[in-house]
Each structure stands twice: as structure tokens, then as C-alpha cells.
Amino acid sequence: MASTPMEIDETHTPTGGPALNVTRTLGTVPLTSRVSDVILNFRPIKRMVREDVKEVRAAPSVLSIDFDDPGELCMTSESDETIQIYNVKEGRHDKSLLSKKYGVKLAKFTHASSSIIYASTKQNDAIRYLATHDNSFIRYFEGHEKSVTALSVHPGNDNFISCSLDDTVRLWDIGTKQWTAKLNLKFPRLAAWDPAGLVFAIACPKTATILLYDYRNYQKAPIITFDMLQSRGTADAEAAFRGWTSLEFSNDGKHLLVGSKFQGNFLIDAFDGSLKLYLRKPNGFGTRRAAPGEGEGGQLETSGDCCFSPCGRYVIAGGNKGLLVWDTMATPSSNKILDPTVIADKHEIGVLAYNPRYNMIAAAEEELLFWLPNYSN
């Protein structure tokens, strides 16, 4: 099993690296495909089964999904305190890493596919830097005094941002255990880098604000602050203050996607914060999971139930009835409401991610599913 390269991928062999010799098993598939040509043909093609999870044992929940830079490895953190890594090109489970002592969530690849960072759920609130080839810790990043709610890796190097319930945002250099900067903010829950790595955004739901900082001058005040009460459009006021599930820049840096567990997601202008589109969900479509930092009584939190396609044109979201797809170039209604195309499916989706190099989506609640274009449809 393998996936279809997007048109934005280079077809030649990168200098100093091996060719992506992807074997295709979905029939006659073009060498490259535009996202627009395949986005509505996505179906759950491959169910990834863990050999260590038996039928007599309750299946763990997937807490986060991430891909490495080449798009060849997919990683999940799971509620049984394990990290699972899958080979995308071969469609198989590759390895299982245990973190029973510290717990695990929000696992992210660094720019080296053999090393990852993740947040702890037990003992303390340190962020851990792990070599996956031998399951050995390289470094602990200590400082947060309450649970970490977001990790975001810089697009050009291995610096990263963390947000925490201790009301701090910390910037880290992966080469040293001490944070390089600390921002004291009210209720920071999500973080995102712009694609150039020059600006980062911090989402603070309880104050209904998104703060944008210049990475070269983050010691100063934010370069701009967006008020989601003004940017919410027709959405209920409650959606401006809680339930934010994800934060992501588009690939051209012009838009910000604010995911919501309520009846729609927000696409806002990354320069002035104005609402571009309200991405409305069908009635009854959503996830049972809480937004980051809002889980109570053991309720699972999502680490992202919506995202951009790598081309930046489409937004996809999961829920209890399949997959939603919005074409952000489509014409909305007069009040900026845009309705999606529904790809109905019986599998619930609590977290998802779009492969950065191939036309492939990984989505999960308890089972990890690889969604690919199904040309037989």
C-alpha cells in the first residue's frame, strides 16, 4: 500500500538522498496528482493493526498523529502510554516505543526522522526528546509546572514552542535543556508557526484572542492581536471563548485556521484577523473529544481534528460521521458561510493529519486509518 505524490512534489531524486520509489496498489494512478483531482475520492483504505493489541483487551485511543518531513513515517501517541510508528510507503506497523514511566501525548517528529519530542502525562510536565532507533532519551526540557497543551516545531530548524496550563509559552532550542524564552500569557492553549518561520501565533481561547509575534523580536509586545469575538461571524459567542481544537497557518501564510469543536471552523486573514470563511459543519457532526486544556474527569482531548491540505486550498475535518472537505476557493454565502462536502464513513475521527508529501490522510479515534484516493469510485 502506498500513496499518490501531490503535484507539488518533485519527481527527480533529491541531491544526496534516495528516490521515493513508491509502489502503488490502487490501480492506474498518475505519477503525480493535483489535490483538487483526488480530494473528494479519499476513502479509508488501510486499517493499521497493532500486533500487541489483542481482541480481549480494550483498544487504546490515539491521542496525536504526526508525519516526518519526507512523509514516509507516521507516528501516533496513544492512551496506553505508547508511541507507534508506521511505514507509510509499505503500509505496515514499524515499531512500538513505551513511555510507561512518564506517559505520552503530543508526539512530534523533529526534522530528523529518527528523533521526536513529546509531552509527559505522569510524574512531571517535562517535554522529552527521544531517539527512536534505540528508544533512548537525549534530553529533558523542564520548566512547565502544569500540563502541556501544544507543541509546535519550527519549519526550518528544531526550535519549538510549547503552551501549558501554567499560563506560560516557552521557546526552546533542541540543543539545550533550558528554555530560551518564556512568555507569561493568560490561558495560552495552541501555537503555530507561519511557513517561513518568521512569525508564530498563540491562541488564548478564554480571552478570545490570537496573538502574533515576530520571532526575531518576541521579547516585545505582539505585532498584532486578533479578537475572535469580532472574527466569529455568525457563530455563537461561546465559540469565541472555548472549544478551539487546532491552529494552523496556510502554506502561503495568508490565512489562519482555527478549529472548533462547535458547529464550524474559522478561516481568518493572517494579516488583520478578519473572518474570511466560516466553515460550517452539518448538524450533529463533531467529535466527542474536548479541546486542548479543556478535558475534565479523564475526558480525552483532541490534538487537532481539522487541518489544511498541503496545497492550502482545502480544509479537512473529522468527526463522528466521516470526513468533511471545504474548498476555500468556492463561493460562500453572503455571510461568509461555506458548507462542506461530506465523505460519509462509519469510523469516528478524533484526530487527523494530512501527509506533507503524499495525497494521504491519517485519521483515528481508536484505530488508525490511512485514507487514500480510491479511483474505483
C-alpha positions as CSV (number, residue, x, y, z in Angstrom):
1,M,0.0,0.0,0.0
2,A,1.3,3.4,-0.8
3,S,0.1,6.8,-1.7
4,T,0.0,9.3,-4.6
5,P,2.5,12.1,-4.7
6,M,1.0,15.5,-5.0
7,E,1.7,17.7,-8.0
8,I,3.8,20.0,-5.7
9,D,6.3,17.1,-5.1
10,E,9.5,17.0,-7.2
11,T,9.7,13.8,-9.3
12,H,13.5,13.8,-9.6
13,T,15.9,12.3,-7.0
14,P,16.8,15.0,-4.4
15,T,20.5,15.7,-4.2
16,G,22.2,13.4,-1.7
17,G,19.0,11.4,-1.0
18,P,17.3,8.3,-2.3
19,A,14.4,8.4,-4.7
20,L,10.9,8.0,-3.3
21,N,10.2,4.7,-5.0
22,V,6.6,4.4,-4.1
23,T,4.7,1.2,-5.2
24,R,1.1,1.9,-6.0
25,T,-1.7,-0.6,-5.4
26,L,-4.8,1.4,-6.2
27,G,-4.9,0.6,-9.9
28,T,-3.9,3.1,-12.6
29,V,-2.8,6.1,-10.7
30,P,-1.0,9.1,-12.2
31,L,2.7,9.7,-11.2
32,T,1.5,12.9,-9.6
33,S,-2.0,14.2,-8.9
34,R,-3.3,17.6,-8.0
35,V,-5.0,17.6,-4.6
36,S,-8.1,19.1,-6.4
37,D,-8.3,16.0,-8.6
38,V,-8.3,13.5,-5.7
39,I,-9.6,15.2,-2.6
40,L,-13.2,14.0,-2.9
41,N,-12.1,10.4,-3.7
42,F,-10.5,9.8,-0.3
43,R,-11.6,6.7,1.4
44,P,-10.3,4.7,4.4
45,I,-8.2,2.1,2.5
46,K,-5.9,0.7,5.2
47,R,-6.6,-0.1,8.8
48,M,-3.3,-0.2,10.8
49,V,-3.4,-3.0,13.3
50,R,-1.1,-3.2,16.3
51,E,0.1,-6.7,16.9
52,D,0.3,-6.1,20.7
53,V,-3.4,-5.1,21.0
54,K,-5.4,-8.3,21.4
55,E,-9.2,-8.6,20.9
56,V,-9.6,-9.3,24.6
57,R,-8.0,-6.0,25.5
58,A,-9.7,-2.7,25.0
59,A,-8.1,-0.8,22.2
60,P,-6.3,2.4,23.3
61,S,-7.2,5.8,21.9
62,V,-4.9,7.7,19.5
63,L,-4.0,11.0,21.1
64,S,-2.0,12.6,18.3
65,I,-0.8,12.0,14.8
66,D,2.3,13.3,13.0
67,F,4.3,12.7,9.9
68,D,8.0,13.1,9.4
69,D,9.3,15.7,6.8
70,P,9.6,13.2,3.9
71,G,6.1,11.9,4.6
72,E,7.4,8.3,4.8
73,L,6.7,7.7,8.6
74,C,3.5,8.3,10.5
75,M,3.6,8.4,14.3
76,T,0.9,8.3,16.9
77,S,0.9,8.8,20.7
78,E,-1.7,6.6,22.4
79,S,-3.6,6.4,25.6
80,D,-1.8,3.2,26.7
81,E,1.4,5.3,27.1
82,T,3.0,4.1,23.9
83,I,4.3,5.7,20.7
84,Q,3.6,3.8,17.5
85,I,5.5,4.4,14.2
86,Y,4.2,3.2,10.8
87,N,5.9,2.9,7.5
88,V,3.7,4.8,5.1
89,K,5.1,3.6,1.8
90,E,4.8,-0.1,2.8
91,G,1.6,0.3,4.8
92,R,2.8,-1.5,7.9
93,H,3.5,-1.1,11.6
94,D,7.2,-0.4,12.1
95,K,7.8,-0.1,15.8
96,S,6.3,0.4,19.2
97,L,8.0,2.6,21.9
98,L,7.0,2.5,25.5
99,S,6.7,5.5,27.8
100,K,5.1,3.9,30.8
101,K,7.0,5.9,33.4
102,Y,6.2,9.3,32.0
103,G,3.2,8.8,29.8
104,V,3.0,10.4,26.4
105,K,1.0,12.9,24.3
106,L,1.5,15.4,21.5
107,A,4.4,13.4,19.9
108,K,6.1,15.4,17.1
109,F,8.9,14.5,14.8
110,T,11.9,16.8,14.7
111,H,13.4,17.4,11.3
112,A,15.4,14.2,11.8
113,S,13.0,11.3,11.3
114,S,14.9,9.3,14.0
115,S,14.2,11.7,16.8
116,I,11.0,13.0,18.3
117,I,9.7,15.2,21.1
118,Y,6.6,14.7,23.3
119,A,4.8,15.9,26.4
120,S,4.6,13.9,29.6
121,T,1.3,12.9,31.3
122,K,2.8,11.5,34.5
123,Q,5.4,12.3,37.2
124,N,6.1,15.9,35.9
125,D,5.3,18.1,32.9
126,A,8.6,17.9,31.2
127,I,8.9,17.6,27.4
128,R,11.1,14.7,26.3
129,Y,13.5,14.3,23.4
130,L,13.8,10.7,22.3
131,A,15.9,8.8,19.8
132,T,13.5,6.3,18.2
133,H,16.2,3.9,16.8
134,D,17.0,2.7,20.4
135,N,14.3,4.3,22.5
136,S,16.8,6.4,24.5
137,F,16.3,9.8,25.9
138,I,18.5,12.5,24.5
139,R,17.3,15.4,26.7
140,Y,14.5,16.5,29.0
141,F,13.1,20.0,28.6
142,E,11.9,21.1,32.1
143,G,10.2,24.2,33.2
144,H,6.4,23.8,32.8
145,E,4.6,23.4,36.1
146,K,1.3,22.2,34.6
147,S,0.2,20.1,31.7
148,V,1.5,21.0,28.2
149,T,-1.4,21.6,25.7
150,A,0.6,22.2,22.5
151,L,3.9,21.6,20.8
152,S,4.9,23.3,17.5
153,V,8.2,22.6,15.8
154,H,9.8,25.5,13.8
155,P,9.5,24.8,10.0
156,G,13.2,25.4,9.3
157,N,15.0,24.1,12.4
158,D,14.5,22.1,15.5
159,N,13.5,25.0,17.8
160,F,10.0,24.6,19.1
161,I,7.2,26.3,21.1
162,S,5.2,24.8,24.0
163,C,2.0,26.1,25.6
164,S,0.9,25.0,29.1
165,L,-1.9,25.2,31.6
166,D,0.6,27.1,33.8
167,D,-0.1,30.1,31.6
168,T,3.3,30.2,30.0
169,V,4.5,29.9,26.5
170,R,8.1,28.7,26.2
171,L,10.5,28.7,23.3
172,W,13.2,26.0,23.2
173,D,16.4,25.2,21.3
174,I,16.5,21.5,21.0
175,G,20.3,21.6,21.6
176,T,19.9,22.8,25.2
177,K,17.6,21.7,28.0
178,Q,16.9,25.3,29.2
179,W,14.1,27.3,27.6
180,T,15.3,30.3,25.6
181,A,12.3,32.5,26.3
182,K,9.2,32.5,28.4
183,L,6.0,34.5,27.7
184,N,3.5,34.9,30.5
185,L,0.1,34.9,28.9
186,K,-3.4,34.3,30.0
187,F,-4.7,30.9,29.0
188,P,-2.4,30.0,26.1
189,R,-3.5,26.7,24.6
190,L,-2.4,26.4,21.0
191,A,0.7,27.5,18.9
192,A,1.5,27.6,15.2
193,W,4.4,28.9,13.1
194,D,3.9,30.6,9.8
195,P,5.5,28.7,6.9
196,A,8.6,31.0,6.8
197,G,9.3,30.5,10.5
198,L,9.3,34.3,11.0
199,V,6.0,34.7,12.9
200,F,4.3,32.5,15.5
201,A,0.8,32.6,16.7
202,I,-0.5,31.8,20.2
203,A,-4.2,31.1,20.7
204,C,-5.8,32.0,24.0
205,P,-9.4,30.9,23.9
206,K,-10.6,32.2,27.3
207,T,-9.6,35.7,26.3
208,A,-10.9,35.1,22.7
209,T,-7.6,36.3,21.3
210,I,-4.9,35.1,19.0
211,L,-1.5,36.8,19.4
212,L,1.1,37.0,16.6
213,Y,4.7,37.5,17.5
214,D,7.8,38.4,15.4
215,Y,10.2,35.5,16.1
216,R,13.1,37.9,15.9
217,N,11.6,40.3,18.5
218,Y,9.4,38.1,20.6
219,Q,10.5,39.9,23.7
220,K,8.4,42.9,22.6
221,A,4.6,43.0,22.5
222,P,2.7,41.0,19.9
223,I,2.9,42.6,16.4
224,I,-0.9,42.2,16.3
225,T,-3.7,40.7,18.3
226,F,-6.9,39.2,16.8
227,D,-10.2,39.4,18.6
228,M,-12.2,36.3,17.9
229,L,-15.4,37.9,19.1
230,Q,-15.1,40.2,16.1
231,S,-13.9,37.4,13.8
232,R,-16.5,34.8,14.7
233,G,-19.1,35.9,12.1
234,T,-22.4,34.2,12.7
235,A,-21.1,31.7,15.2
236,D,-22.3,31.7,18.7
237,A,-20.3,33.8,21.1
238,E,-19.4,30.7,23.1
239,A,-17.3,29.5,20.1
240,A,-15.1,32.6,20.5
241,F,-14.1,31.7,24.1
242,R,-13.7,27.9,24.2
243,G,-13.6,24.7,22.2
244,W,-10.6,25.6,20.0
245,T,-9.1,22.4,18.7
246,S,-6.4,23.5,16.3
247,L,-4.4,26.4,15.0
248,E,-2.6,26.4,11.6
249,F,-1.2,28.8,9.0
250,S,-1.9,28.1,5.4
251,N,1.1,27.3,3.2
252,D,1.2,30.8,1.8
253,G,1.0,32.4,5.2
254,K,-2.1,34.4,4.3
255,H,-4.7,32.6,6.4
256,L,-5.1,31.1,9.8
257,L,-7.3,28.1,10.5
258,V,-8.9,28.0,13.9
259,G,-10.5,24.6,14.6
260,S,-13.6,24.4,16.8
261,K,-15.5,21.6,18.4
262,F,-18.7,23.6,17.9
263,Q,-20.7,24.0,14.6
264,G,-17.9,25.4,12.4
265,N,-14.3,26.2,12.0
266,F,-12.9,29.7,11.3
267,L,-10.7,30.8,8.4
268,I,-9.3,34.2,9.2
269,D,-7.0,36.6,7.5
270,A,-3.4,36.2,8.9
271,F,-2.7,39.9,8.5
272,D,-5.7,41.7,10.0
273,G,-7.7,38.9,11.7
274,S,-10.9,39.4,9.7
275,L,-13.1,36.5,9.0
276,K,-12.6,35.1,5.5
277,L,-14.8,32.0,5.9
278,Y,-17.0,30.3,8.5
279,L,-16.6,26.6,7.7
280,R,-19.9,25.3,8.8
281,K,-20.4,21.7,9.8
282,P,-23.6,19.7,9.2
283,N,-25.9,19.3,12.2
284,G,-24.8,16.6,14.6
285,F,-21.3,16.3,13.0
286,G,-18.5,16.6,15.5
287,T,-16.1,14.9,17.9
288,R,-16.7,13.8,21.5
289,R,-13.2,14.9,22.5
290,A,-12.5,18.1,24.4
291,A,-10.4,20.9,23.1
292,P,-6.8,21.1,24.4
293,G,-6.8,22.1,28.0
294,E,-10.5,21.6,28.5
295,G,-10.7,17.9,29.3
296,E,-12.4,17.1,32.6
297,G,-12.8,13.9,34.5
298,G,-10.5,11.9,32.2
299,Q,-12.1,13.1,29.0
300,L,-9.9,12.7,26.0
301,E,-8.6,15.9,24.3
302,T,-8.1,16.2,20.6
303,S,-4.7,17.3,19.3
304,G,-6.2,18.5,16.1
305,D,-9.4,17.4,14.3
306,C,-9.0,19.7,11.3
307,C,-6.2,20.9,9.1
308,F,-5.3,22.4,5.7
309,S,-4.3,20.2,2.7
310,P,-0.6,20.9,1.9
311,C,-1.6,22.9,-1.1
312,G,-3.5,25.3,1.2
313,R,-6.8,25.3,-0.8
314,Y,-8.7,22.7,1.2
315,V,-9.6,22.3,4.8
316,I,-10.5,18.8,6.1
317,A,-12.1,17.9,9.4
318,G,-13.1,14.7,11.1
319,G,-16.0,13.8,13.4
320,N,-18.4,11.1,14.3
321,K,-19.7,10.6,10.7
322,G,-16.7,10.6,8.5
323,L,-14.7,13.4,6.8
324,L,-15.6,16.9,5.8
325,V,-13.9,18.8,3.0
326,W,-14.2,22.5,2.3
327,D,-12.9,24.1,-0.9
328,T,-11.8,27.5,0.3
329,M,-11.8,28.8,-3.3
330,A,-15.5,28.1,-3.6
331,T,-18.0,31.0,-3.3
332,P,-19.5,31.3,0.2
333,S,-22.9,32.6,1.1
334,S,-23.3,36.4,1.6
335,N,-22.5,36.0,5.3
336,K,-19.2,34.1,4.5
337,I,-20.6,30.7,5.4
338,L,-19.1,27.8,3.4
339,D,-20.6,24.3,3.6
340,P,-18.5,21.2,3.1
341,T,-18.6,18.1,1.0
342,V,-19.3,15.1,3.3
343,I,-17.4,11.9,2.8
344,A,-19.5,9.6,4.9
345,D,-17.9,6.8,6.8
346,K,-18.7,4.7,9.9
347,H,-15.3,5.4,11.5
348,E,-15.2,8.2,14.1
349,I,-12.3,10.6,13.7
350,G,-11.0,12.3,16.8
351,V,-7.6,13.3,15.4
352,L,-6.2,13.6,11.9
353,A,-3.3,14.8,9.8
354,Y,-2.6,15.3,6.1
355,N,0.7,13.8,4.8
356,P,3.0,16.7,3.8
357,R,4.3,14.9,0.7
358,Y,1.7,12.5,-0.5
359,N,-2.0,12.5,-1.1
360,M,-2.8,10.6,2.1
361,I,-4.6,11.4,5.3
362,A,-4.1,9.6,8.6
363,A,-7.2,9.7,10.9
364,A,-8.1,7.9,14.1
365,E,-10.2,7.5,17.2
366,E,-9.1,4.1,18.5
367,E,-8.0,2.6,15.2
368,L,-5.5,4.4,12.9
369,L,-6.8,4.5,9.3
370,F,-4.9,5.6,6.2
371,W,-7.2,7.4,3.8
372,L,-6.2,7.5,0.1
373,P,-7.8,8.4,-3.2
374,N,-9.9,5.4,-4.3
375,Y,-10.1,5.7,-8.1
376,S,-12.5,2.8,-8.4
377,N,-15.2,5.2,-7.1
